[in-house]
Amino acid sequence: MPLSSLNVRLPANAPATDHPVNLAETLEAAENIAAVSQGAPLESPVHAPKEKPIQLLLELLPLVAFFVGYKFADMQTATYAIMAVTAFSVVLQYFVYKRVPVLALITAGVVAVFGTLTLVLHNDTFIKMKPTMIYAIFASILVMGRQMGYNPLQHIFGQMFHLTPKGWRLLSWRWACFFIAMAVTNEILWRHVSADAWVNFKVFGALPITMLFGVCQFPLLKRESTVKQA
């Protein structure tokens, strides 16, 4: 799969920005990366106002379905729920945006494979390993992209942020290291804590931590922006 196929199309009414980096856009980008890393199929890092409710639905549904399924039943039910809702989100995105980005298909594919293994083998280990695989895939994409002279983050967020080559390089390596750290963290947690604690971290910990890390990149984005404050 060529890395260039990871493109994310901006809506027609969401033109490229040409103003200095601001915290609101940094937060939105962090929110999108966080949601994708949790399995939400996203169309674009920039959304028109009328698309916000649909995007919020796509971001939250898989996690909410998993949490509710687990709390009111068990891990098997939660697995059924996240697989069904993820598939629904992909179909909904196709009908709304007329396409499904490759990153969304990757996350949906990982959910389908590890979810199926969990259900068929009646072994919760596989669904607990699913976040590790997603984090590892994202880190690999960033590292391989850099080695091949291609920056996936620049391709995805290049119309939101205008950074120097150094800025894109540093941002890419930071996110790659973060995804590796999250993969290791997930492996440690599911092996050494209770299922309840792991689910709580997945739902209430991983998403905020990812968003916080993204927001912490604001100084770098501002420093390396090619569009300076007036």
C-alpha positions, 0 to 999 in steps of 0.5 A, a space after each residue: 500500500 503506497 503511503 500516498 494513499 493515506 490522503 485525507 480530503 478536506 471538505 470543499 467549504 473548508 479551505 486551507 488555512 493561511 493564518 498563524 497556528 492557534 490553540 483551537 486548531 491544535 486541539 482539533 488536530 489532537 482530537 482527530 489523532 486521538 479518535 483515530 488511534 481509538 478506532 474512530 473512522 475520520 474523514 478529515 482533520 478540518 470540518 465544516 460546522 454542519 459536519 461537526 455533529 456527524 464527526 462527533 458521532 463517529 468519534 465517540 460511538 465505538 468507545 461508548 458502545 464498547 464501554 456500555 457493552 462491557 459494563 452491562 454485560 461482558 467483554 464478549 458483548 463489548 467486542 460485538 458492540 465495537 465491531 458492529 458500531 465501527 462497521 456502521 461508522 465506516 458505512 455512515 462515513 461512506 454515505 456522508 463523504 462518498 469515500 473512506 480514508 485508508 487510515 479508517 479502513 486500517 483501524 476498522 480492519 484491526 477491530 474486525 480481525 482482533 474482534 473476530 479472534 476474540 469471539 471465535 476463540 472466546 479469548 479476551 486477550 485479542 481485543 485487549 491487544 487491538 490498541 497495541 496493534 493500532 498504535 504500532 501500525 501508526 508508529 510504523 507508518 510515521 517511521 517508514 514514511 520518514 525513511 522514504 522521504 514522505 511525511 504522512 502528518 504533513 500530507 494529512 494536516 498540511 492544509 491546517 498547519 504550515 510548518 518548516 521541514 524541521 517542524 514536520 520532521 520533529 512532529 512526526 518523530 514525536 508522534 511516532 515515539 508517543 504511539 510506541 509508548 502507548 503501545 508499550 503501556 497498553 501491553 503492560 496494563 492488560 497483562 498486569 491489571 484487572 479487566 475493569 481497570 484496563 477498560 477504564 483506561 481505554 475509555 477514559 485514559 487513552 483518549 485524553 492522554 493522546 489529546 493532551 500530548 497533541 495540545 502539548 505540541 502547540 509550542 512546536 507548531 507555533 515556533 516552526 510555523 511558516 505563517 508568523 504572527 502579524 
